[in-house]
């Protein structure tokens, strides 16, 4: 087993390097397009079932220190986007070792020659459950780190045509699972600007996946060929891919490649998002996509740690409203995963989230939230439902300081009674926000 401290140092060195490099480089650029938000959280939680077990529940307390950093910049030479959200947790009664929950999603593009030659860095760090059939606890969570880098080249043909070449090397590190490896990928795009707001592209992509343990985890290739159409209007953005993809393992599997993603502004303050697709993918790719789409969360990613590629079908729809003193939203995500070799991992997953918030006075805000996650492993007759709901109250005690009182309730019901649990958790946090960002 890997040394935990050594792995954590290596993972956070990569995360801090991405954050520090981005901020340092951005200092030399114009700040007009930059957006920055930063806050620090300190406090604690009390749980009536800290081990999340079905019987013989034990209460316990957790001390928490957290940091949130959001930074976005887009200039002629530097483009960067950082989402850092992480908590350090201390268990006062030693039920678990101290751990980190949350992670980072960071990208940096530096243009040596704008629109001709640039270099990209990316860093993704977070957690997933080592055992997908058990409840999420510190003993069942492990860190996952994905670092990628590589050059991008561009060339113009006439006033409306571009040829783009991207090359990347990606390192994937799991804290405990025997799944460490790397991938090398290249993407060639011929792009035609139909108008000032729309493009039509031909895209070919090749990825080769290698693993440190080649006997347990054989290498494979993933190839994609697609036509893409993208348009960005004043209220609507749309991106559509249609093509063909194949995965070459011991045998070749192929199928239709489809992506359709759209957002629509509905009146003042409202936005609808929609996505549907079918593709071959990997655990690392889905982990990165989840952080990019939903932001870095203080919970384990719903990704199975495996080296086996799989066909994924998904449907996402959501609505968000932010206006004056009221906010509300909902999201539904459905997915179907079918694995090439480890068919016992085939599963159907659905999740539903809803929230409503209200600023009841200039210094008091409340928020109610609920989420339901349903999972069915079709080859093992295993299913589980996990319901979570709660409420929070924020009191602005100063210009940059606030208190947050929060209650969360969790209820997991599965076909394996040993992984069932109910938990109530009450928390009190102090939040210092010297820089508040509107993104």
Secondary structure, DSSP 4 states (H G I P E B T S, - for coil): ---HHHHHHHHHHHHHHHHHHHHHHHTTS-STT-EEEEEEEEEEEEESSTT--SSS---EEEEEEEEEEEEEEE-SSEEEEEEEEEEEEEETT-SS--EEEEEEEEEEEEEEETTTEEEEEEEEEEEEESSTTS---GGGEEEEEEEEEEEEEEEEETTTEEEEEEEEEEEEEESSSS--EEEEEEEEEEEEE-SSSEEEEEEEEEEEEEESSTTTS--EEEEEEEEEEEEE-SSEEEEEEEEEEEEESSSEEEEEEEEEEEEEEETTTEEEEEEEEEEEE-HHHHHHHHHHHH---SS-BS----S--EEEEEEEEEEEEEETTEEEEEEEEEEEEEESS-GGG-EEEEEEEEEEEEE-SSSEEEEEEEEEEEEEETTTTEEEEEEEEEEEEEEE-SSSEEEEEEEEEEEEEESSGGG-EEEEEEEEEEEEEEE----
